[in-house]
Amino acid sequence: MPESWAVGVEWVITNDVYSGYGIYDNLYQEYTISKIKNNEGYTPLVIDLIDDVNQRSNGTLLPNDQVEDYTLSQLELALVFTMGSSWWNWRTKIKEMYNNPTKEHVDYLFQTYY
């Protein structure tokens, strides 16, 4: 969970500050499911909860990300309410706290990145 959070914060802040410069290469979106399952790098979970990019469109070995439009603030608040708890409690809190039309797909992302 900590690495997923750090990757997401890095992505949001870098995109906010350097938007339009084309300097941020998001390699996290290219991690295959097997690479993620083998713990070969950090997960793009937070990025996937926020962005509207479905990696699966670039290949069937990539996650089918159908979640979008959560904000970093929303994810942070849900994380604060589950501090010291589990990955799964964070997922549940995100779904409980926010009425997002894509929340039915949140379970898939958490299961894929666990």
N, C-alpha and C positions, 0 to 999 in steps of 0.2 A: 504494500500500500504506500509506504513512504516514497518509493521511487516513482510510482505512477503519479503521485501528487506533484513531486518535484518536476517531472517531465512536463506535466500539464501547465504548471505555473510558468516554467521557462518558455513554453510555446506561446501562451497568452501574452505575457509581457513583451517578448521579443516581437511578436506580430503587432502589438499595439504601438510599440516604439518605432519599429523599422518597417511598418507597412508600406508596400510599394517599392521597396529597395531591392527586393528579390535576393536578399542575402541569407535568408533562413531556409535551409534545406531540411525538410522534415523526414528524415530517414525512418523515424519510428512508424510511420504509416506504411512502410514497406516490409515490416516484419511478418513473416509467415506464421501461421498458427503453430506449426511444429517448432519454430524458433522460440516462440513465446512460451510454449509448453516445456521446452528444455531450459528455460531460464537463461536464455542467451541475450540478455539485454533488458532494458526497462520496457514497461508496457505503455502504449498510448491510450490507456483507458480514459483519462481525464480529457485528452484531446478528442477522443471519439464521442464522449458525452456532450461536448460543446460544438464541434464542427459539423458541417453537412456533407462531408466526404465519405463515401462508402468505398473502402479499399477493395472490396470484392469485385468492383467493376474493372479492376486491373489484373485480376487473376483469381482462380477458384481456391488457391491455397491461402488467400488472405482472408481476414475476418469479414463477416457480412455485417457491417456497421450501419444499422438503420436507426441509430439514436442521434439526436441533434438538439440544439437550442437550450441546453442547460447553461448556466453561467458559472464562472469560476467562483463567484460569491455564493451561489446556491450550493455548489459542491463543497465549498469550505465550511459553510454552516452545518451541513449534514455531517461532515467529518468531525467538526467540533462536538456535536451531540453524541458522537460514537467513539470519542477518544478512548484509547485503551481497550477498545472492543475489537470485533472482528471485521474482516473484509465484507462478510455477508451482512453484518449489521449496518455498515455504511451503505451498501446497496439498498437495503430495506428502507433506511431513513431517507435516502434520495427519493425513492418512489413514494413514500408516505408524505413527504413534505411538499412536493411540487406536482402540480397538475400539468404534466408535459404529455402531449399527444403521442410521443414516441416511447413512453416509459415501459410499454409492454415488451420492448426489446432490450431493456437494461439488463435483465437476467442473462441473456445470451452473452453480452460483452463481459460481464463479471465471470461467468463460467469459462469463457474462452481465455481470459487473461489470468485465471487463478492457477 
